[in-house]
């Protein structure tokens, strides 16, 4: 018996329930992951490993397997370079696809615009309106096709962190295999997930705006004082003094977005984990109980 796939509402409801039930332990892991983003390369890989650990914990919970967070983190850290490499491949692939799709979009719009210019058709408001609508239609079609393609690859972290034989170079192909045939459902899940989070983002954003104001005042004071001290120690080296004064301000702008990302990242990891678990159940019989065979 093949397990029927979850519908969009069930996926989001299940992900939201897990997000609420495990909010604090997952938030702690997510905070660590996002703070590691401040460290180039190694920190980015570390972030990938910790976020992968969250996704793994969600999948294991859906499978009914109790796995300590420390064990999931250890596996995530073991696979962090594969997760980082898979993320780089995903980003490069998405960029290349966008560039490839931009070419036919330009071919369909630029020559028409040049023809309207040569014939002085811009004086007719209906021609101008028609051209604008055509550009919007072509852009919407191109972006939809791009989203359709990259949505096939969204699950790339899950096979890496869940399947021993999957490495970074096989992650995108594995994601494509799992999502194939249900990509429109995945696209709808992502769009509705964004809408679902909007009411939660408003109070979080208010708190972060207050925090950012406080950090800016604190950073300005600290930067000014540190700049004065460094100026006296270095004899007024402008470059060094400038870096010392600007660095706290830069952190004041960087920290609030990192905190916002840390708050909502576990939800998106839960969404991907539910989609991955559902795909494995439907396609590969996860959770399928076979009847006993008498000897």
ChimeraX attribute file (.defattr): number of C-alpha atoms within 10 A of each C-alpha:
attribute: neighborCount
match mode: 1-to-1
recipient: residues
	/A:1	8
	/A:2	10
	/A:3	16
	/A:4	11
	/A:5	16
	/A:6	16
	/A:7	12
	/A:8	17
	/A:9	13
	/A:10	13
	/A:11	21
	/A:12	23
	/A:13	13
	/A:14	16
	/A:15	24
	/A:16	21
	/A:17	13
	/A:18	20
	/A:19	22
	/A:20	13
	/A:21	11
	/A:22	15
	/A:23	16
	/A:24	12
	/A:25	12
	/A:26	28
	/A:27	20
	/A:28	13
	/A:29	19
	/A:30	25
	/A:31	20
	/A:32	16
	/A:33	25
	/A:34	26
	/A:35	17
	/A:36	19
	/A:37	17
	/A:38	16
	/A:39	13
	/A:40	9
	/A:41	13
	/A:42	15
	/A:43	16
	/A:44	21
	/A:45	24
	/A:46	26
	/A:47	28
	/A:48	27
	/A:49	28
	/A:50	28
	/A:51	29
	/A:52	29
	/A:53	31
	/A:54	28
	/A:55	29
	/A:56	27
	/A:57	25
	/A:58	27
	/A:59	23
	/A:60	17
	/A:61	14
	/A:62	17
	/A:63	13
	/A:64	10
	/A:65	11
	/A:66	10
	/A:67	13
	/A:68	9
	/A:69	16
	/A:70	10
	/A:71	12
	/A:72	22
	/A:73	21
	/A:74	14
	/A:75	18
	/A:76	28
	/A:77	22
	/A:78	14
	/A:79	26
	/A:80	28
	/A:81	20
	/A:82	24
	/A:83	32
	/A:84	21
	/A:85	18
	/A:86	22
	/A:87	21
	/A:88	13
	/A:89	17
	/A:90	19
	/A:91	13
	/A:92	12
	/A:93	16
	/A:94	18
	/A:95	14
	/A:96	12
	/A:97	16
	/A:98	18
	/A:99	13
	/A:100	12
	/A:101	17
	/A:102	17
	/A:103	10
	/A:104	12
	/A:105	19
	/A:106	14
	/A:107	10
	/A:108	15
	/A:109	17
	/A:110	12
	/A:111	11
	/A:112	15
	/A:113	16
	/A:114	11
	/A:115	11
	/A:116	16
	/A:117	12
	/A:118	10
	/A:119	9
	/A:120	10
	/A:121	14
	/A:122	15
	/A:123	11
	/A:124	9
	/A:125	10
	/A:126	11
	/A:127	13
	/A:128	15
	/A:129	12
	/A:130	11
	/A:131	17
	/A:132	14
	/A:133	12
	/A:134	15
	/A:135	19
	/A:136	13
	/A:137	13
	/A:138	18
	/A:139	18
	/A:140	13
	/A:141	14
	/A:142	17
	/A:143	16
	/A:144	12
	/A:145	15
	/A:146	19
	/A:147	17
	/A:148	15
	/A:149	17
	/A:150	20
	/A:151	22
	/A:152	24
	/A:153	23
	/A:154	21
	/A:155	23
	/A:156	28
	/A:157	33
	/A:158	25
	/A:159	23
	/A:160	27
	/A:161	28
	/A:162	21
	/A:163	10
	/A:164	9
	/A:165	9
	/A:166	19
	/A:167	21
	/A:168	23
	/A:169	15
	/A:170	15
	/A:171	28
	/A:172	26
	/A:173	15
	/A:174	20
	/A:175	22
	/A:176	19
	/A:177	15
	/A:178	25
	/A:179	22
	/A:180	14
	/A:181	11
	/A:182	13
	/A:183	20
	/A:184	15
	/A:185	16
	/A:186	22
	/A:187	18
	/A:188	13
	/A:189	21
	/A:190	18
	/A:191	11
	/A:192	14
	/A:193	21
	/A:194	13
	/A:195	11
	/A:196	13
	/A:197	13
	/A:198	10
	/A:199	10
	/A:200	11
	/A:201	15
	/A:202	11
	/A:203	11
	/A:204	14
	/A:205	15
	/A:206	11
	/A:207	13
	/A:208	17
	/A:209	14
	/A:210	12
	/A:211	14
	/A:212	20
	/A:213	13
	/A:214	12
	/A:215	19
	/A:216	18
	/A:217	13
	/A:218	15
	/A:219	22
	/A:220	17
	/A:221	15
	/A:222	17
	/A:223	21
	/A:224	18
	/A:225	14
	/A:226	16
	/A:227	21
	/A:228	15
	/A:229	15
	/A:230	19
	/A:231	17
	/A:232	12
	/A:233	10
	/A:234	11
	/A:235	10
	/A:236	14
	/A:237	12
	/A:238	13
	/A:239	8
	/A:240	13
	/A:241	21
	/A:242	15
	/A:243	12
	/A:244	21
	/A:245	21
	/A:246	16
	/A:247	14
	/A:248	21
	/A:249	19
	/A:250	12
	/A:251	15
	/A:252	21
	/A:253	15
	/A:254	13
	/A:255	18
	/A:256	19
	/A:257	16
	/A:258	17
	/A:259	19
	/A:260	17
	/A:261	15
	/A:262	22
	/A:263	20
	/A:264	18
	/A:265	21
	/A:266	28
	/A:267	25
	/A:268	19
	/A:269	26
	/A:270	25
	/A:271	26
	/A:272	25
	/A:273	27
	/A:274	23
	/A:275	27
	/A:276	24
	/A:277	21
	/A:278	23
	/A:279	23
	/A:280	17
	/A:281	18
	/A:282	19
	/A:283	16
	/A:284	13
	/A:285	14
	/A:286	14
	/A:287	14
	/A:288	12
	/A:289	8
	/A:290	7
	/A:291	6
	/A:292	6
	/A:293	5
	/A:294	4
	/A:295	3
